[in-house]
Amino acid sequence: MAGPLEPHSPDWPAQAADKVVDVVDAIRDKTTVPLTTVARGIVYGLVVAAMGTAVAVLLAIAAVRFVDVWIPGGVWRAHLAVGIAFSVAGLIALRVAERGRKEKP
């Protein structure tokens, strides 16, 4: 940052301009930069969430089709098998989350 302005100096307009630029840069660094970082985080988070949802749906479809090929009978058996697998995974996740909640004071 530039020092105090010296009005009797021949280059005081340049000093004043430097001082204004320094103040504007300091304000921008404290406001715009953090807001830009937060906005980027939100946008990237939404993109990752959308892609994760799409991948999860496609994996579920692939699992049903894979099980349908390997289990003889109707497709309902594949849906039942994948549904049971997802239910067991969900119950395990709930149990782990509940255990973590009980450990916290």
N, C-alpha and C positions, 0 to 999 in steps of 0.2 A: 504494500500500500504506500501511496505517496504521503509525504509529510504534510504539515500544515501549509495552507496556501500563503504565498507571499505576493501580495498585490503589487508591490513595487518591482517585482521581477519582470523582465521582458517576456518571459514565457509563461506567465500566469494563466493564459487561456488553455495552454496545453496541460498545466497542472490541474486546472479545474475539470477539464475533460477526463483526465486520468482518474481523478477522485470520483467523478460520477460513474465511470466505468467500473471502478473497484467496488463501489456501493451496490451497483446493479448486479455485478457478478456474485457478491456475497449474498444478496437476497435470493438470486436464482439458485445458488447452491443449497440454500436452506429450504426452498419451497418447491421449485420445479423439478429438481433432480430426484428427491424422494417420491414425489407424486408420479413421476415417470416410471420409477422402479416399481412402485406398487401397481400401477396400471399394467406394466409388462407381466408382472407376476400373476395378476388376475386373468389376463388374456391367455398366457401360456397354461395356466391351471385349467381354464375352461377347455382349451384345445386338448390337453392331455386327458381330461375327464371324458370328453366326447370320443376320443380315440379308444380309451380304455373300455368304454361302454360298447362300442362297436366290436372291439376284439372279443369281449366277453360273450356277446351275442353270437358272433361267428363261431367261437369255440364251443358254445352250447349246441349250436346246429351241427357242427362237425362231430361232436360227441354222440348225438342222437343218430346221425347217419352211420357212424362207425359201429355203434352198438347194434343198429338195425341189421347191418350186414353180418355180424358175428353171432347174433342170437336168432335162432330160427323162430318163425311165427310172425305175428303182426307187428306193426310199428309201435303199437301201444306198449309192448314189452320193452322196447328201447326207451320210450318215454318214461316208463316206470323205473327202469334201471338208472337212467340219468337223474331222474327226480329224486330217487333214494340217495344217490351219491351226493347231489347238491344239498339235500336235507341233512345228511350226516355231516357234511362239511360246515353247514351253517350252525348246527348244534355244537360242533367242536369250537367254532369261532365264538359263539355265545358263551360257552363255558370258560374259554380262555379270557374273554373280556370281563366276565363276572369275577373270575379269580383275581384279575388285575385290579378291579374296583375294590375288592375286599382287602387287598394288601395295602392300599393307600390309607393313611390315617384320616 
